[in-house]
């Protein structure tokens, strides 16, 4: 029993020794920390060898989580299946280093594809089962997402007609920004460069090809705003009637 109690301390001591040995091997003039004062407040500055080592460890951590997620994590049962809390917690732990920023209490659904370290997601948000989120996507807080949502941030070049499109490459990334408290229905497609305003609802199957104002309810392909959640139905109908009378729709 005493051996078991001493084991964690021994392992920590062994890990610390390995860390120090690695730093010594990094170079003869390694200094863990240099302390300096700036404007009266003290802070620590890492030396370059330590900074390089920390960057290498961060990359190793990312590679490990990337491997575990894509071999095991993404195929765990859905969070709505029996034992869902466990599967949700495991996927969150595996996925968190794969995001550029990841808030608290994020629910990543089953079989989700995430752009490498260029996707941000806020707290209490979720990504639906079998969704595909390209790099350059920013998702706010309290966002709900149905299954099989596709968010694209780039596209093929098609301008030239003297060359097959397959040889024309792809366009630069155009970020997609999704505000807070948004509900994205099943199989919604969001195209590159779109901003979705906070409080909006994107109906199932909608193709979002333009910016969406806050609190808008959007349906269809191409998408159209059917009402605003922060307006009464009568006010929304009056607005639509005014557009019709002006020939705007």
N, C-alpha and C positions, 0 to 999 in steps of 0.2 A: 504494500500500500504506500509506504514511504517513497519507494522508487517511482510509482506512478505520479505521486504528487510533485516529485522533483523533476519529472520529465519535461513539462512545459518550460520551466526555467532553463533547463539544460539546452533545449532546442533553441530558445531565444538567444542564449549565449553563443551557441554554435552559429546561428544566423548572423549575429553581430560580428563575430570573428571573420566570417566569410566576407561580409560587407567591407570591413576594414582592409582585409587582404586584397580585395578587388580594387579598392581605392589606391592602395600602395602600388599595385601592379600597373595602375593607370599612369603613373609618373612619379618621379622622385620628389617633386615640389607641390604635391597636392595639399591644399588647405581646404578643410571642409567648409569653413565659414569665415568670411572677413566682415568685421563689424565696423560700421562707420556711422557718423552722425550727419544728418541732413536736416537743416532748419530746426535744430534742437531735438529731433526725435531720432532714436536709434533704430536701425533695421539691419537685417542680415542680407548679405550678398553672396551668392554661391560662386565659387571659382569655376572656370570653364571646364575643367575635367569632371567636376561633380555635375555640372549642368548637362554635359554630354552623357554622363552615365544615367542621370535621371530621364533624359530623353530616350535613351536606349531601353530603360526599364519600362517606360510608358509604351513604347512601341511593342515590346514583348508582351505586355499586359493586353494590349489591343489585339495582337495576333492570337493570343490564347483564347480570349473571349470570342473573337471572330470564328475561330475553329470550333469551339464548343457550341456556339449558337447554331452555326450552319450544319453541324453534324448531329446535334442532339436537341438543342433548345427550341428551334423553330418547328420541330415535329412533335413536341409535347402536346398533350390534349389542350383544348380550348379552355379559357378561364370560366366558361359556363358549364363545363363537364364536371362530373363528380371529382372532388378534390381540387376544384378550380383555383382556390386561393394559393395552394402549393404551386401549381403550374404557373400561375401569374407571377408569383414571387420569384421563382427560379428564372423565368424568362426576363423579368426586369433586371435581375442581378447580372445575367449574361449579356443583355443588350446595352446596359447603361454606358459602358466604355465605347460602344459603337457610335454613339451620338456625339455631335459637337457640344451640345448642352442637353442635359436630361433632368427634368424636375423630379419632384417627389410623387409617389403614387401613380406612376405611369403604367398603363395596361397595354402591352404589346400582344396582339393576337397571334394565333397560330399561323405558321408559314408566311410570315411577313418578310418582305425584302426591303432593306434600308440602305440608302446611299452611304458610302464609307466616310464616317466622321464629318459629314457636312450637312447633317440634318439636326435641327434643334426642336425640342418639344418641351412644353411647359408642364407644370404640375397638374395632376388630376386629369390629364388628357389620355386618350386611347387611340390605338391604331387597329382597325378592323382586320379580321382574319383574311389571309391571302391578299392583303393590300401590297402595293408597290409604291415606295416613296423614294423618288430620285434625290440625289444630292443637291443641296441648295434650297431645301424646303425648310421653312420656319413655321412651326405650329405653336399656337399660343396656349394659354391655360384653359382648363375645363372644356376641352374640345372633344366631342363625341364623333365617332367614325364607324360607319357600317362596314360590312365585308366587301372585299374585292374593289376597293377604291384605288384609282390610279392617279398619281400626281407626277407629272412630267415637268422637267426643268430645261430640257434641250430637245432639239428636233433635227431632222436631216436637212441639209442644204438642197434646195431645188431650183435655184435661180437660173442655172445654165441649162441650155437645151442641146449643146454640142457635146455633152458628156453624160454618160449614165449617172443617175442620181446616186447609185451605190458608191461611186468614186468621188463624190463631191464633199464628203465629210459631214460633220455635224456643226451646228451653230453653237456659239458660246452659251454657257449656262445663264438662264434667265430665272432668277429666284422666284419662288412662289411663297407668298406670305399669307398665313391664315391667322386671323385675329383670335381674340378670346371668346369663349362661350359660343362656339360654332357647332352646329349639328350637320354632319356630312352623311348623307344617306348612302345606301348600298350601291355599288357600281358607279359612283360618280367619277367623272374624268375631269381633272383640272389640268389645263394646258400651261405651257411655260409663261412666266412673267406676270401671272395673275395675282392680284391682291384680293383676299376675301375679308370683308369687313366684320368686325366683332358683332356677335349676336345674330348672325345670319343663319338661315336654314337652306341647305342645298338638297333638293328633292332627289329621290332615288333615280339613278340613270341619267342625271343631268350632265351636260357637257359644258364646263365652265371655261369659256374662251375669252372672257373680258372681266374687268374688275367688278366686284360686287359691293354695293354700298352696305354700310352697317344696318343690321336688323332687317335685311331683305329676305324674303322667301322666294326661292328661285327654282324653276322647273324647266324641263325640256331640253331639246337639241335642235338649234342652238338655244342656250339658256335665256330665260326672260324672267323679269321680276314680276310676280303676281300680286304681292302686297308688301307692306312694311310693317314689321311687328310693333314698332313704336307709334303707329298711327291707327286710328279707328278704322274699321272696314268702310264706313261711309266716306272718310277722307281719302282712303285709297281709291275707292270707286270714282270719286270726284276727280282725282288726279288722272285716272285712266280715261275718263270721259273727255277731259280737257285735251289729252294727247290725241284722242280720236278726232275731235273736232278740228284740231290743228293739222291733222294728217300725219302725226308723228309716229303712229303705229299702224 
